[in-house]
Amino acid sequence: MAVSTDTSAPSTATPARGQPRPSDAPAAHGRNRSLGIVAIIVSTTAMGAAGVFGRMASPPGAVIGEALTLGRMLAGALGMLVILAATRRLGVLRRTRLSWSVVLGGIFLGLSLATYLSATVLTSLSLAVVLHLLGPVIATVLARVLLKEHVTELAVATLTTSVVGMMLAAGLIGGTRPPGSDEQILGIVLAAASGVLYGAALLCYRYRADMPADVRNFWNFLFGSVGAAAMVAVTRPDLSGMTATNWAWAVTFFLVCGLFALGLLVVAGKHLRSAELSALSYWEVVVALLLGAAVFGESISLLAAIGAGLVVLAALMPLAAGWHRRRQATDARAAAEVR
């Protein structure tokens, strides 16, 4: 998917003496598209399992998404700090200047994941993840308006296919969902809020491409902890019913869906443009749909299966276009050498 970026947003960071000035605008150089694609697919696969881990870690009748997200963020921050120390890169962490996009990106992510995880307990996994993944659509629109990213016809077709597919998968098109209870309505509201916050976080990732991924990950987790801690202070989730099994699931959740999945999300954000990131992010819908059926017996209708197929098709469209362009470029170079 060809999406060009042309922006000159000023940096709010002050460079250290002898260090290059870090730009707060998205940079087009240094991208590794293949790495970005692998990172987002693996990340979204792990993220798609977050609802399962959240439900298994929650005592019956308890909504503790905020507390679980706080643990998820703290585990990620501590893990990144250990990695930075082991690789002798703490000096890089100290020298790298913060900026508004780094701080807000982490806070928005922490708030988004806290509201999403609570939503997965209150409503179906498929519906919660679909509303959460309004985020990439919002990020693409904002990137077009604020960053002047040019979105091609292919990008529009890909996003449209993804959105239609995920709405079919969640039963929002052609489905016969019964009237929701107050609990389900709250879950829908929380999931929608998580989508808006996720979109804001993804937009922030398009800035400060100069910052090393490990350093960005540490600050992302740290400020995500700040956002999640604020929600914990407000909601005061009850953890008294947590059993040893619940805690075991929680710790696994912290590592798999925290340090691993969110770390790769930041890597993907550095190497993919917003529209590309959006299209591939929807793989999470398919993962959540399949896990909801396999683990919790949530039904998959024919329309939902068609929707999952459309999501996969949308993810393959930009990959196929990229491969086609590279093949044409290779053929053109070969023809020029022959001449």
Steps between C-alpha positions, in 0.01 A plus 500: 500500500666823388438774752725804501564724798574870472502684828720746679366506852751672729681308768429576863813313608833662582800306370787408726836660416657316211178311423288551186173684552217245529212597278150475636369447148465157340808403306493303177862388515627188666180301451512122471159410361549124528595530866196721560265247339635208703491708820136610460375149410670339800393788725135488394492123541614537861269799552207296372555264792477784756127450554550131580778576748294781653197277555706215642682738736177661627306345791132425425296821480806726539608771253869563560621604155661817638707308757604236246605771254704674771684173564541450127661843459722472807624156392580642157689799645702280735574251223622774266715648776664160555558464124651848476731426794602159360585655161680793665266757351394684816719787382289527186187510717644787706612699196176466302270796553129457557231680303124539517436217251691248713322599823151515349550183294566300816218658701247450221606137460469428872151651513396320181610155613344544844157585356529225236587227747205592722275498192601141413359383834171687455424415135608250233865487393414559134293814568754641745793456263309647205419818691855514634631479144320815401836636613695431180223662292511808722881505479490485119251787477697714746827423321341621176376822663784582739805342339391543137558133427368420154270199510480316168197334346645165604522619860136610494391168347702307759358689795146475364535124456640470852221702660225310318665170589534576869141628522380175345719304739348678800142463375452875454394438138233239437513379860210452741646617829244502784447821700797548730494510877641796691823303539526436126428865419778606737731255323413653162565852630836397647599321177413807290699724736795263470483534120522879512791489743676231295474716190661790686784272617565368147517856367760588764713206383540672163715765671854474633616233256854598602454341845640143531227238534623367835510851650158584358363175639622581851339846502187360336457245779590749772251765391246226425533409868418859589180488296396161640583608856272802462213267405577268793487799737158595366336156469669323796463143361447225760784243484400313815350211302820426305608136536840347423364395159379854430843639588673243277287610206565863589879457499485320165285783371754758621781334306328384179259789444721759669875488446479281187192625311520871582873509444451369149218750443743788549748334261224472239400863552855611415514307172144520361287797403163550665290346222724192483494463877121533497438228241724243667372581850163344416651151517427537872128468420548154347712382793243624756213345303667158483610505864155609616350200322767252608531602866161647593268340245403829334320415176641579155227554242546474125508880474762515775714248312465708183600807699812325631587408142466864393733606782763252379451621140547861610823409679632328184412785261783740596747211520413385149524856367844543658627175358368597154673840512832347606473241220438775245797700630725192479384427144559863401855496639572172321368641170715813542813290557431297184467819296 
